[in-house]
Amino acid sequence: MGGYPPYAGFTEFAIALGVILSAIVSLVGTSARKRSIAQGEARLSDLAEMTGILDPKRLFAVFGPPDMGHSWPSVTLLEVRRARAPAGWLLSSDLVDYACILSVVAALNVHHKLMPLAMMGALGVQLAGWIVSTRVPK
């Protein structure tokens, strides 16, 4: 990546900043969802985003019906991790977000011909997570 002299490095920095901010927002949201599940206040959107199961009927089949408050108080984080689908890794995996941050920081600091590919990969993963999050039931 690059550019003409006045803007050389601006594109890389802008992409890196976007990926890092996106990963931080994802980490904060995941932590809030983990807390609500641990406290026994898991809602449909929390379980859908943590597992990646976007169909409410499939969520009911995996976790059973909700209680009268429309929450699942008996669901644990371990059960959520066991039920995680591939979309759940994009939506709510701390490891994926940390790997995106690490690859972007490495791409900015290490000069190798494959580092822009790592940055674009991290951008693609974060973008895919945001696209999948639009399908999460409310």
DOBAVO-699092 format. One record per residue: residue in one letter; y negated, x negated, z of N, C-alpha, C in turn. Coordinates in steps of 0.05 Angstrom, whole numbers, plus 32768, in hexadecimal, padded with zeros to 4 digits. Layout:
! residues N
AYXZYXZYXZ...
! end
This chain:
! residues 138
M80177FEF80008000800080007FE77FEE8000G7FD27FFA7FFB7FBA7FEA7FFA7FA37FFA7FEEG7F927FEC7FE27F7B7FF97FD67F687FE47FCDY7F517FED7FC57F3C7FDC7FBC7F2E7FD17FD4P7F217FBA7FD27F177FAC7FEA7F087FBC7FFFP7EF67FCE7FF97EE97FDB800F7EFC7FED801FY7F117FF680137F23800980207F3F7FFD8025A7F427FE380227F5C7FD780267F657FDB8043G7F7C7FE680477F877FEB80617F7F8006806DF7F6C801480617F64802E806C7F7A80428069T7F87804380537F9C8056804E7FB380538062E7FBB803A80667FD1803480797FC9803C8095F7FB18036809D7FA8803D80B87FA6805B80BBA7F9C806980A77F9A808680A97FB6809380ABI7FC9808A809C7FE48094809E7FF0808E80B9A7FEC807580C27FF7806D80DC7FEB807E80F3L7FD1808380F27FC4809381067FCF80B08106G7FD280BB80EE7FDD80D680EB7FF980D880F6V800A80C580F0802680C580FA802780C28118I801780B08123801780AC8140800D80C5814EL7FF780D181457FED80E9815180018100814FS800E81038138802281188135803981148148A804280FB814B805880F5815D805180FB817AI803880F48182802F80F9819D802E811781A3V802481278190802381448193803F814F8195S805281458185806E814D8187807A814681A2L8074812E81AC807E812681C68074813781DDV805A813F81DC804F815081F0805B816C81EFG805E817781D7806B819181D48088819181DDT8097817C81D780B3817A81DF80B5817881FDS80A38169820A80A381678227809D81828234A808B81918229808581AC8234809D81BF8231R80AB81BD821B80C281CE821780D981C68229K80DD81AC822D80F181A2824080EB81AC825CR80D281AB826480CB81B4827E80D081D28282S80CA81E2826E80CE81FF827080EC82058271I80FC81F68263811981FA8264812481F2827FA811B81DB8289812481D182A3811C81E482BAQ810681F282B780FD820482CC8109822082C9G811A822482B48127823E82B08115825282A3E8102824A829480EF825C828680F182598268A81088253825E810C824E8241810782678231R80F68266821E80F1827C820B80FF827781F1L80FE828B81E0810B828981C58100827281B5S80E5826F81B580D9825A81A680E0823E81B1D80E2823C81CC80EA822381D88106821B81CFL8118822D81D18134822781C98136822281ABA81288231819B8129822D817E811E82118177E81088209818380FD81EF817C810D81D88187M811981DB819F812981C581AA814481C2819DT814F81D88193816A81D68186816881D48168G815381DE815C815281DF813F816081F78133I816A8208814481778221813B816082368138L815A823C811F8142824D811A8148826A8117D8162827281178169828E8115816E82998131P815F82AD813A816282B88155817F82C2815AK818C82CD814681A782D7814A81BA82C08151R81B682A9814481C78292814B81C182878166L81A78288816E81A08280818981AD8292819EF81AE82AC819981BB82BF81AB81D982B981ACA81E582B18196820182AB81968207829281A6V81F5827E81A581F9826581B381F3826881D1F81DD827481D881D3827481F481D7828F8202G81E082A481F381E382BE81FF81C882CD81FEP81C982E6820781B082F68206819C82ED821CP818382F28218816F82EB822C816F82FF8243D816282F782598160830A826F814A831E826AM8143832E827E812F8342827A811383378275G810E831E827C80F48312827880F28303825DH81068308824B810882FB8231810982DC8234S811782D38248811B82B6824B813982B18252W814082988250815B828F8256815A827D826FP815C82888287815A8277829F8172826582A4S8189826C829981A1825C829F81A68246828BV819682428277819A822E826381908213826ET81A081FE826A819981E38273819281D2825BL818581BB8260817E81A8824B8197819D823EL81AD8199824D81C5818F824181D181A3822DE81D081BD823381DA81D1822081C981D18207V81AF81CD820A819D81CD81F381A381B481E2R81A7819D81EE81AE818581DF81C8818881D0R81DC819581DC81F6819981CF81F381AC81B7A81E181BF81B881DE81D281A381CA81C9818DR81C081B1818F81AB81A7817D81B581A58160A81A781B0814E81AC81AF8131819A81988126P819F8191810C818E817C8100817081818101A8169819A80FE814C81A180FF8141819C811BG8152819E812F81498198814B8141817B814FW814D816981408145814D8141812981498136L81238157812181088155811580F381628127L80FA8178813480E78187814380E2817B815FS80F78171816C80F3816C8189810381548193S81068140818481148128818D810081128195D8101810A81AE80F080F481B680F780DB81A8L811180D681A3811980BD8195810D80BC8179V810D80D2816B810280D2814F80E480CD8150D80D680D9816380B980D5816580B280B8816DY80C180AD818080BD8091818880C3807E8170A80D88084816180DF8073814A80C980758135C80BD808C813180A7808E811E808F807D8127I8088807F81418072806F814B807880518148L80908049814F8098802D814D809780238130S80A18033811D80A1802A81018085802880F6V8073803980FE8058803880F4804980208100V804D801B811A804180038126804C7FEA8119A80667FE9811480727FD2810780677FCF80EBA80647FE580DD80597FE380C1803D7FD980C0L802D7FDE80D580127FD480D680117FB680DDN80247FAD80ED80237F9280F780347F7E80E9V80497F8780DC805C7F7580CE80577F7780B0H80537F6180A3804E7F61808680687F5B8077H80757F70806F808E7F6E8060808D7F83804AK809B7F7F803480987F91801E80A57FAD8024L80B67FAF803880C27FC9803F80B37FD88055M809F7FCC806080917FDA807680817FF3806DP80757FF380558069800C804C807E80238049L8097801B804280AC802F804080B2803B805CA80B2802A807180B68034808C80A080478094M80878040808D8071805280938073806D8085M807B806C806C807E8085805D809680968068G80AB8088807180C18096807D80B980A48096A80A9809780A7809F80A380C0808D80BB80B9L807C80B880A5806B80CE809C807C80E58093G809180E0808480A280F5807A80B181048090V80BA80F580A480C8810280BB80B5811380CAQ809D810A80D08089811A80DE8081813380CEL807D812F80B48076814680A3808C815A80A2A80A5815180A080BC816380A080BE817380BAG80B8816680D080B8817480EA80A3818A80EBW808B818480E18077819980E1807E81B080CEI808B81AA80B7809281BF80A480A881D180B1V80BC81C480BE80D181D480CA80C681E580E2S80B181DA80F080A681E981068099820380FET8092820680E58086821F80DD809A823680DCR80B4822F80DC80C9824480DB80D4824B80F6V80C9823F810C80D28245812780CA8262812EP80DD8272813880D5828D814080C2828D8158K80B082A08158809D82A1816E80A682B28185
! end
